[in-house]
Amino acid sequence: MISNGPSRTFTHEAVEAWFKRLCTAEWEKCFSAELLKKAQELYRSGYLSTIDIQENQAIFTKKINREESYSVVEWSDQGPQVRTSLEDEEVGIAIATAGLYEIEELISELQQDDPLLGEGCLDEDQGEKNFEEADHEIENDKVDEQVEETHSTALFIRIEVSSQKGLRAIPEWKNSNNSRVPVYSKEATELENCDRPALMRFVTEAGRNGFSFQKKSGEFLLSDWSKVARLIEENLRKWEDSFQIEYGGQAHLLKQGQRTLNWEIEARSQGNENMMLRENFHIGNRRLGIQHIRKVNKARQGATFIRGHGLVKLDQAQVEDFEWWQRNRGDAKRAHWPRYMLFSLFARKYLKTRADGQLAHWRDSIKKLNTNGVGKKFSFLRPYQKKGVAHLHALHELGCHPLLADEMGLGKTMQTLALLNSTKDAELSDLVTCPASVVPVWVKEAKQRFPSLTVKILRKDETFQEEDRPSLWIASYTQLRRHRSLLDKKEFRYAVLDEAQLIKNPKAKVTQACLTINAKHRLALSGTPIENSALDLWTIFRFLMPGLLGARKELEHCLSEDSAKTLELLKRQVTPFVLRRMKNEVASELPPKIETELPCPLNDEQRKAYKLLAEGGLQTHGSNLKEAIRSSSMHVFSLLTRLRQACCDLALLPGREHLPASGTKSDLLIEKLHDLSCSGAKVLVFSQFTTFLKLLKKRIKLEIPELEILELTGTTRDRSKPVDRFENSAEPAIMLASLKAAGLGVTLKSADYVFLMDPWWNPAVEEQAIDRAHRIGREKPTFIYRMVAQGTIEERVRQLQLQKKETFRQVIGELEKPSGLVDHFTSLEELIELKE
């Protein structure tokens, strides 16, 4: 250390202000190399008499023959600015520069308590000394340029690595005897002529790179491996050029830079149904040992140090998949995984999965199913149905549980019954769960085509407990929920969910009942497994193959963050287990369905009522749709219902039941029916509003009395009677049907024309209704007419329908992103306003 230095006056705030300036700017570049050399000579010789450090300026003086000369340094955007009392400006600037080195030395000394001058910096206010600038100039006071150079004790930086603590940097003095003394040790105070500028530069560099000073050990510590990686990449070469660096222990591995860590999952077969999974990590061709794997979590986004390997970082392309695995792996000690989870793992784009030979063969068998044999013995099945039965059977034999998603009307019921009947002498019963309205369909098909099956219907007086031999149990979803307690004691061979989209709500009691079914094989049937969003598919596969699609919350989050990417991933995961055929692919003999949209302008009275409803709604709820739904969703949806009713007929609105019917849709339908009834056609009319169907019935009776009217709604007790009458009558007839009640479990293939009187948010429900008529066995085209009130909410409903269909097409092969009103409409006004 310099023993006879200048007298110093400073405050804590002043030193900290100058520390920040000297650290954040490479101030030496502001001066020439020759001037810096002269300044360093002045600094080492203790040339200055006093330094006064203030927040905005620093004053350096030299007293010669009782007269003082001074230099003042102020800081600007361009760096240090110097003014001096000396005639020789170069000497004045050299004095100022030597003063800056003195400030750096002062900071170094203070850093024995806090080298990085943080909030804990010492306040060594030695008193306020006010300097008055001299107005006179000092005569020729040139510095003797023959200053004798003194030997400077060299600075060394010892770098060490602690895998637990981080990177350690220990500054040491190396004297003429080659002995080492830590800079911030007591012994260092006895050394003279130390290279203080080098220490100051190091302290500055350490601060810039995030090191913290450890007062007890006198070392600098950088515990964030990401910052260590940045130091190695950006500044290590500079450090080696600026300082004398020595590497201790395994620190030399840092010189090879940051290495990429590759991750894979090794799958090993365990029995015929399960597998074991083990993580492996490689650096190049070397695999990490078990003792190192626990450190890998720290190497996701950043980096970590692994003994024997150096600084490593996970391949950034794998980070997303790695984090997915950490969230979905469950208990770290989990030993058994179902084989089908390979497809969940293999679907990840950057997760490298290595299966053993047995699992690889099993996986390839699923991709190339052997569909010969099973379905051929059923002569009454169509060729595509035989292939379907064989396909489902092959998947079940491989321990997988499929979704049969054939388009409606292709005979999913028939294929399922053939599958259940393909194996004789079953030791366990089978269970089919379906909507109550479809129970008779299953019973009828089973008795007609598979008379050897013993069919039983689950109800209060007939349960699983009374069976004396294996049977085919048909249960409605309601009855299954009521008898949930019996499921814990019962095992089935096959468990089948018909219209499986009905369990899309994972919290519903009926869904929970379905998930408790214990069966060797599971099968889901649905022509529309995605009704609203891709999340509908999650619960179906929760029933079929739990875990395949991960956690529901994660899927929901991913869909909201990046729906296109998530849907592509979802498709890769489910494709091996979904069988989807379209009518135009497998039933070429089926005539086309021809769809036409009939625009229906509102009449004057309807327009007036619609405007009043819309204006009142906006006044009550405001235009912010999201906020309106959040604060009063029931009132908003009630408003939407009233608007849709006004589009159909004003007599549907509350308080107007006693008034005459008034609506252009009724007028248009009656006009069409006059022509169609004369041609002997059969007509199917759908509406969601049963009250609208009643109004239509009155008008048809009054204006076309000769036309036979049949009804199919939620109050129809025996659905088979109107259906049979409609199908078998040789005379023209019209079936008035509620959209949901007649959307499942009935066949109306004799219908020549289908009218959809009011569009519904969910296109899948409408498609189900339409396909009651467009089914195998029909010989003539089916004409579909959609009535849409122009300029109203109905047009926006229709737009939403078309958007929802994209989700299904992307995931299953035919219905893009999850749908909801707030996803498609920015304001309530946009949704409900009447447009001209």
Summary of the structure (lengths in Angstrom):
residues: 836
radius of gyration: 42.0
end to end distance: 89.5
largest distance: 133.0
contacts: 2650
relative contact order: 0.06
helix: 43%
strand: 21%
